[in-house]
Amino acid sequence: WSWGTNSSGQLGNGTTTNTTVPAAISTLSGVTAIAAGSRHSLALKSDGSVWSWGYGGSGELGDGSLTVRTTPVAVSGLTSEVTAIAGGNSHSLALKSDGSVWAWGYNGDG
């Protein structure tokens, strides 16, 4: 479920309209964890896949684009071994079951 400011599609409901009423993100199911960055959101599904939506101008969505996505898209290059996720200001992180950490997005500050 999501609500609030939606200027970059970070609510995942297919629009950029703000809302004060919680609404389900109908294209997602089997979600075990969520995370939010400044203007993007992430979901970890029970199959270990990671999905993202919202502002992607710094690559923080991980789908190979630099664009806004108003509905969830799969993060590229991650296998089903993801166990945790986190969102930063303009970057995203995933922890895999082997203990490795994967990062994507803005890296101007290292």
Secondary structure, DSSP 8 states (H G I E B T S, - for coil): -EEE--TTSTT-SSS---EEEEE--TT--SEEEEEE-SSEEEEEETTS-EEEEE--TTSTT-SS--S-EEEEEE-TT--TTEEEEEE-SSEEEEEETTS-EEEEE--TT-
